[in-house]
Amino acid sequence: MATAFAMPVATTIAGGSSSSQPQEFHQALSQARRNLVECAALLMVFHRMGIVQQSDCEPLLSRVDLIVRKLSSFMKSLRQIGR
């Protein structure tokens, strides 16, 4: 399941990184961050429905949170250097 959630994030970043326009790359990073937040929301819904156990959900939510924070920090540093 985690792999299925990660695929849109990875492909969005890869597609944006191939752009020659910095703004397109920034948009791709923003979209990837939104995808991660959607993944977290789906995990919580699946947990409430009994599809995903708490023991499986918590580590994934922690990883999503960490990646969102790292991605946000990366985006901020790109803005500071004018990219």
Residue, then its C-alpha position, 0 to 999 in steps of 0.5 A: m500500500a505504501t508503494a502505491f501512495a508513494m508513486p504519484v509523489a515520486t513521479t510528480i517530483a521526477g517530472g518537475s525536475s526535468s523542466s527547464q523552468p524553475q516555476e514548473f519545478h516549484q509547482a511539481l514540489s507543491q503538488a507532491r506535498r499535496n499528494l502526501v497530505e492526501c496519502a495521510a488523509l487516506l491512511m486515517v480513513f482506512h484506519r477508521m474503516g478497519i482496513v489498516q491497523q494502528s500499528d501499520c498506520e502510525p509509522l507511515l503517518s510519521r514518515v509522511d509528516l517527516i517527508v512533508r517537512k523536508l519537502s517544505s524546507f527544500m522548497k523554502s531553500l529554493r525560494q531563498i536562492g531564487r530558484 
